[in-house]
Amino acid sequence: MQLLQRDLHQRLRAEAIATRERIMALVRPVDPSKLNEHPEPKGWSVAQVLEHLCLADQLYVKPVAELMRTSRPDASAATREWKPSFLGGRVAASLENPKPIKRGPPLFRPGPTPRNGVVEALHAGEMRFVQLMEDALPYDWSALRLRSPALPRLLPKMNLGDAFRIHVVHLTRHSRQIERLVQKL
């Protein structure tokens, strides 16, 4: 099945916004002190999950922005077919799998005490992410390549569309975790 870049953009944009709003609806009503509680003894608190998402976002935004700054726009990019790279497709598929992942990349692991205002930090970061996708639409998401900050440098690069897809899949995966944790508070 052929997937045009503009169709991927629209799908990812809609899912990112819906998931962001779902997370905000779940966490904003919760007393801030409860966000640091651990309803699952060996798991993260809601605040730690939010911090994890903020860390992952921060590590991707700079390389994506730099890639766009140093690349030329392509007027027909949005109408071109997009395909995941081998690596990007594998990472996205692993995040879509509902089975628990034992440990994420060390760079993305939150500390024991997340930042103050982590809820609003996540909201602001997700607003920036959607804007970054908008700004990237005139670039060829299949042709532009970048390394994942979460993976060893010796692995091949993934494409820009992979980075956007992985971000949204990751956010959606953790939204389910946040929902489960909030219900246990």
MOGI-V624712 format. One record per helix or strand of 2 or more residues. SS is the DSSP state (helix for helix, strand for strand). FROM is the first residue (numbers start at 1). TO is the last residue. If there is no record, write none. Layout:
[[SS:FROM:TO] [SS:FROM:TO]]
This chain:
[[helix:5:27] [helix:34:36] [helix:46:69] [helix:77:79] [helix:86:96] [helix:106:108] [helix:118:136] [strand:145:146] [strand:158:159] [helix:160:184]]
